[in-house]
Amino acid sequence: MAKHDARQILPFSKPNGRVLDLPALESWLWDAACQIRGPLDAPKFKDYILPLIFLKRLSDVFEDEIKQLAQEFGGEKTAAEIAGQDHKLVRFYLPEKARWSYLAKETTGLGEKLTDAVRAIARENPRLAGVIDVTDFNATTAGQRIVDDKRLGALVGVLNNPEYRLGLDDVEPDILGRAYEYLLRKFAENQGQSAGEFYTSREVAVLMARILDPQPGMTVCDPCCGSGGLLIKTHLRLLETKGERANGRLRLPSSVAPLRVHGQEINPATFAISRMNAFLHDMEAEIALGDSMHRPAFTEPDGRLKSFDIVIANPMWNQKFDAATYENDPYERFKKGIPPSSSADWGWVQHMAALMKDGGRLAVVLDTGAASRGSGNTGSSKERDVRKAFVEADWVEAVLLLPDNLFYNTTAPGIVLFLNKRKAHDNEILLINASKLCSKGRPKNYLEDKHVEAIVGIYHGWKAEPGVSAVVSKDDVVKNDYNLSPSRYVSTGEVEDVLPLEEAIVLLQEAEEERAEADKNLDAVLGKLGFKEWRNV
């Protein structure tokens, strides 16, 4: 695979038109959003823009496939007629009036025609039902169109920019996820809790896939898959290592079994994008809508959770679930301890660990505090106790500290925790402090190929490098009260920063939770002794 700048959406230059790199994508989307700023609140921009981008993507892909078929059938007109008779010749068949080239020319009744188009595509391609046809472009409120045809026409006009194509060889595979990511980030402050959603940096996703190095026929699961970016990267990694190039594209030969991919996502809009992405990549993917923590989608006939070769995820950091989430769990996922209500990080780790096969591996992106909170403190700590259980079971294979400012909705660095139930190096843990392995950028830092190569080499080589990595024994971790933070063991020569505000808040919330629990227990004891009103004495 060609070397490329990790800031680029594209891994190559287009022969015609502009390269749709990240700044160009964001500028394009902002121009589109400006066309509907008046009638729509900012958080709803994506509900109109994303289905149209998907429609354009489908149309450009369909157009590419017709051109490929034309080489076999002697012309594009003939190829289109044959594809109309046999839809299996193309990924998705688009009726003529549902194609972007037709719709972009329409000037009247556009809302109705766009709605008819996405519904026609869903009828012709049942897999896309509930995915592409989720927006009614002709919708009204109080008898008035929400977005009139004039504004819709302006929006289509911006998206119809001839400099940008969205065909298979024109853009990064997760272009839809990148678009959604930008729109979420741009308007996150208006979305309340949704502002907590942020998507895995492309380079971090590539890094995780390269370390996990999926093999043919493996099963992969992301229980909070977002737009499907992590799942796509595992699929692309298998293509990179086992694929063969035919007609300019990488494909798996018939002798190589594809990955069997599973994902679950709670947000309906993001779920739809994940399914879009899976379809466009010919992935054998089962994507479910729902709350993975409370209602896991993938179970065996006897009610047990399905298990997978690879589990990979970036759940929302420091999510808050009450104790009832973990108590009396029918799937027995939380045997290693109940996390504090202030942070579900180790709840997610236990949920994901329950999805691992005996020989399975896990990679999860977490807040840095998940590696160290509670260690070295006097008294009990729920998070430290759960970490202790994982260390004692010898499931922790490695912890990677990432550079800061890689993620869109936070400047915090994050860690990647790797678990393996059948480690090659018993009673050892690899700790990688990659905090300096990045290039500075605006608005975000990024990993170049050389950084990814260095980290992957350290991991697979199980190497200790001064100032970057260390291989420590389980006994070393025990002596440090189960602190798994790479910066504890690998110094970069800089003075350690003050405790981050987010981590301090989580620790304070856990202390308050423990105080309330202690008061409750004390009330019960004193109540039995007849001191029911002791607080008022």
N, C-alpha and C positions, 0 to 999 in steps of 0.2 A: 504494500500500500504506500502511496506517495507520501512524502513528508509534507506537512502543512503547518501553517500558523494556527494555533489552537483558537485564536480569536475569530477565525473565518467560519462562516456557515458552510462554505464550500471547501472541499478538499482539492479543488482544481480550478482552473480558469475556464470560463465559457468561451467558445470560439466566437460567439456573437452576443452582443448586449453586455450589460454591466454584471459584475459579480455580486451576487446578493449576500454580501458579508453582513455581520451583525449590525454595524451602523446603518447600512443601506436598508436592511430589513426594518429596523426601528423607525427610520425616517419615512419609509413607505407606509407602515402601519399608522404612524402619527398623522400623515396626510389623509389617510382613510378615515381615521377617527374624527378629524376636524370637519368632515363632510356631514356628520350626524350629531355634532356637539349640541346643537340647540334643543332638539326634541328628546334626547336621551340623556339619562344620568350616566356619568362616566363608567360605573361598574357594568352597565348593560351594553357598552360598545362591543364587547367581545361576542355577545349573542347575535349580532348582525354581521360583524366582520368575519368571524371564524368560519361560519358555514359557507360564506362566499369564497373565502380562501380555499376551503376544502373542495368546493365546486370547481374552482379554477384548477386546482391540483388534479382532480379527477379528469377534467377536460384535457389538460395538457398531457397527462399520462395516456389517456385514450388516443389522443392525436399521435403521440409517439408510437403507440402500438399499431395503429392503422398504417403509419409509414413503414414500419417493419414488415407488416403483412403485405404491403404493396409490392415489396421486393419479390414475394412468393407468388402473388396473384396477378401481377401485371399492372397495377395501378391503384391509386388510393380510392377511387370511386368503387371499383370492384371489391377491394378489400373491405370497405365500409358496408357494402351490401352483404357480403359473405358473413361478416361479423354480426350483422343484424339477424342473420338466420341461425348462426351458431355463436351464442354469447360466450361459450367456453374459450373462444380464441383470444379473449381479452380479459383483463382482471375484472373490470366492471363495464357493463355496456351502458352507454348514454344515448337515449333517444335524441334525435336531431334538435328538437326544440328545448332540450335540457343541456345543450352544449354551450360552453362559454362563448364561442365564436358567434352563435346565434343570439344569445341573450345580450351580449355587449352592444349589439346594434339596435336594440329596442329602446324606444323613447316614450312610449305610452303604455299604461297598464303594467308597469314594471313590477310592482309589488305582487300582483296576482301571477304574473308570468314566472317570477322567481320562485314563488311558493309552489306553483304547479310543477316547475322544473325539479325541485328537490324531492317532491312527492313522487314524481314519475321515476326518478332515479331509484328511490326506495322500493317502488313497485317492481322495477326491472331487476333489482338486486336486493332481495330480501334481507341479506346480511347487513345492509345499511339502514334498515328500518329502525327508527329511534336514534339514529346517529346523525344523518345528514338532514333529516326533515324535522328538526326540533324547533325551528323558528318559522313563524308565520310573518312573512315580509309585508303582508297586507293587513296586519292586525290594527284594530282600532281601540280607542278608549274614549268613553263619553261621546261616541259618535264621530270621533275624529281620528284620522290615520295617525299612528304613532310616528312613523317616518314616511313622509310623502314621496311620491315618485320622483320629484325634482331632486331631493336629497339622495334617494336611492340611486338615481342616475349618476349623480356626482360621485358617490361611493364606488359604483361599478367602474366609472371612468378612471378613477385613481388606481383601482386594482387591475385595470386593463392596460396598465403601462407596458408598452411593447418591449421595454428594456428588460423586463423580468418574466421569465418563464418558470413554471413549477413542475416541469417534467421530471422523470426519474433520474436523469443525469444532470439536472440543473441546480439542485439544491441539496442541502444536508437532509438525510432521511427524516429527522424529527423536526422538519420545518414547522409543522403545525404546533408542536409542543413549544418551540421557540417563540412563535407568534403569541400563543396563549400566555407564556411566561412574561413576555414584554407587556402585554395588556394588563395582566394582573399586577405587575410591578408598578406600572405607570399610574394605576388608579387604586392601589392597595389601600391608601389611607381612607378611601370612601367605602371600604368593604368590611369593616369591623374585623371579625375573626379571620376572614379570608386573607387578611394581611399577613397572617402567620404562615400561609402557604408559600413555600419557595421551592424551586425546582433544581434538581441536581445539575451543577455545572457540567457542561458537556465533557470537559477534560477529566473531571472526577469520575464520570460515568464510564468513559473509555478506560481509565486507570483501573477501576473496579473490575470491569469485564476482562481486562488483560491479566489481572492477578488471578481471577477465578478460572480463566481459560476453559470455558465449557467445551465438552467433547460431544461427538455425534450421539443423538438419541437421548441425551440427558433431559431431565425435567427441571424447569426453572419456575420460581414463584416470586412475585413481588406483591405482598399483601396490602400495600398502599401505593399503587403503581402510578398515580398521577397521569400524565400524558403518555406513559409507556416508555419513556426515554431509557431507563435502565434495562428494560427487557429488550428493547431494540439493540442496545449496545452489545448484549450477550449474543444476540442473533448475528449481528455484523461481525463479531469476533470469530464466530464459527465460520462464517463466509470467508473471512480473511485467511484463516488457517487451513480450511478444507475445501474452499470453493475453487471453481475453474472458470476462466473467463471465456464467455461465448457471446459473439455479437457485441463486444464492448462492455458486457456486464458480467459481474460475478454471480455465479449460481452454484448450488450444491449439486454435484453429480448424483445420479440415481443410486449409486452405491453408498452414499453417505446419508445417514438418517438425520433429519432436522431436529432442532430442539423442540420440545413440547412445552410451550410457554403458558403460564397462568398468571393472571393479575386480578386484583380487586381494588376498586376505587369508590370512595364514598360520595364524591362530588359528581353529580350527573353530567355537567358540561365537560369536566375533565375525563370522565369515563368514556364519553362519546369520542373525544379526541384520541384516547388510547386505542379504542377499537378502530378508528380511522387509520391510525398509524400501523396497526397490526395488519389490517387488510392490504394496505398499500405495499407492505413488505413481504407478502406471501408467507407470513409466519403462521405456524400451527399454534394459534393462540386462543385461549379461552379467557375472556375478560368478563368479570362479574361486577355488577353494581351493588354496593352495600357496605355496611360497617364491618370491617374485617375483625376488629377487636371484640365486638359484641356478637356478631353473627357471621362467623367465617363461612365463606362460600364453598370451599373445597373440602368435602368430607367423603369418607368411605360409606358403603351401604350399611355398615354396622354403627355408623355415627361417629367413628373416630376421625380425626383430622387426616387428610391426605398428607403424604410426606414427599419431599422433593430432593433432588441431587444438589440443587443450588437455590438458596434463598437470598434475595438481594432487595434492599429497600432504603429509602430516605424518608422515614416518618417525620411528622411535625415534631420539632424539638420541644421538650418540656411541656407536653400536652397534659391537661388535667383530667383525670378520671377519678371518680370517687371509689372508695374501698369496695363497694358492691361489685364493681367490674371484675375484681380479682377473687373475691370470696365465693366459695361454692361453684367454682367454674366447672361446667360439665365436661370440658376437654382436658382438665387437669394440667393447665399450662403453667401455673404459677407456683410450682412446688419449691422453687428456689428462693421464694420470699415475696412478700407483698410490697410493691413500690410505694413511695409516699404519694399522696394525692396531688402534690405540687409538681410532680414530673413523672410522666409515663415512659420515660426512656427505657428503663429496665423492664417495664411491662411489655413494651414492643420487642425487646430482645428475647424475652421468654416466649412470647407468642411466636416469633420467628424461629426460635430454637425448636419449638414443638412441631414445626413444619419440616424440619430437617430429617432426612433419612439417617440411619446409623452411620453411614459413610459420607453424609452430606456436609456441605460447607455453607457458610453464611457470611455476608458482608453487609453492614448497616452503617449509615451515616448518622452520627449523633452529635449533640452538643458536647463540647470539650469537658464540661463539668461532670458528665456521666462517667468519665474515667477516674475521677478523683473525689467527688463529693462525699464527705463523711469520714474519709480516711484521716487518721491522726487526731480526730476529735475524741474527747472523753465522752463516755456514754454510748448509747446505741445510735445506729444510723441505718435506716432501711435500705438505702442504695448501696452502702458499703457492704451490708450483709448479703445482698443479692450478688454483688461482684465477687464476694468471698466464695459463695457457692459455685459460681462458674469457674473460678480459679482452682478451687479444690477438686472439681470434677475434671480438671485439665482439658477444658474445651476451648480456652482462649488461645488462639494461635498467634495473633498479632494485633497491634493497635497502631494506627497511622495518624499522626497529627498533621492536619492540612495547613496550608498558608491561610492567613486571614483575607477577608474581602473577596472570596471567590463566588459567594452566593448573592443573588439579587436582593433579597429582602433582609439581609443581615450582613454585618461586617465581621461577625464572629467566625473563627477559623473552622471549627468542627473537627471531629475525628471519624475515622472509619475503623470499626471493630470487626475483626475476622474471627469466626468460630469454626472449629473443625472437631468433630467427634472422634476422628481417627487421625490424630496428628502424626506427622512424620518425625517430629522432634518432641518426644515425651518430656513433660516437666520443664519445657522451655517456652519462652514467649519472646517474639521479635517486636521491638518497639522502634518505630521510625519517626523521627522528628523532622518533618519535611517543611517546617514553617518558613524556611528561607528558599525553598526550591520553587520559585515562581518568578514571573516577570511582572513588573508594576504596570498597570494600565488604568485608563479612565473609561467608564466609571469603576471598573472592576479589575482586580488582578487576574492573571491567567497562568496556566501551566503550558509550557512549550513541550514539544516532543522530547527534547533532551531531559526535561524534568520527569516526564512520565517514564521514559526509558530507565532513568536512574532509579526511580522508586521500584519499578517492576523488577529490575535486576537485583536490587537489595532483597526484595521479598523472595524471589525464586532461588536466589543464591544463598539465602539465609545468612546474610553477611552483617557483621558489625563494622561500621565505619565511623571514625571519630567525628563528632559533631553532627552526625546524621542518624545513626542507628546503633542499637545495642541488643544483644541476645542475653536475656536474663533468665535465671532459674525461678521456678515457682517459689523456692525458699526466699529469694530476694524480694519477691512481691509480698510474701507474707510478712517479712521484716518491715516493709513499708506500709503495713496495714491495708494491703490490697489496693494500693494506689496504682492504677494502670496508665497514668499520664506519661507519654513519652518524654515530656520536658523534665520529668522527675529523674529520669535515668540518662537522658542525652542532653548535654548542655551545648547551646549554640554560642556561648560566650557572652550572652546578654543578660542583664539583670531581669529577673522574673517580674512581670507586670503585677500590679495590684489586682486583687480578685475582681473579675468582671462583674458589673452590676447585675446582669441576668443571673449569674451563678449565685451571687449573694442573696438575691431575692428568693431563689429556689431553696437555698439553705435556711433562710429565715422562715419561709412558709412551712418547711418540714419541721423546724423547731416548734413553731406555733401548733402544728398538727399534733406533735408528740406531747406538748404541754396540755392541749385540750384532752387528749386521751388519758394522760396521767390524772387530770382533774376529775374526769369521769370515773376512773377506777377508785380514786380517793373518795368521791361522793358515795359510791356504792358501799365501800368498806365502812365509812362513818355512819351511813344510813342504817346499816345493820346494827351498829352500836348505839343507835338512838340519837345521833347528832344530825338530824335531817336539815336543820337550819344553821349548820356550823358556819357558813359563809357570812351570816349576818351577826355572828357573835362578836 
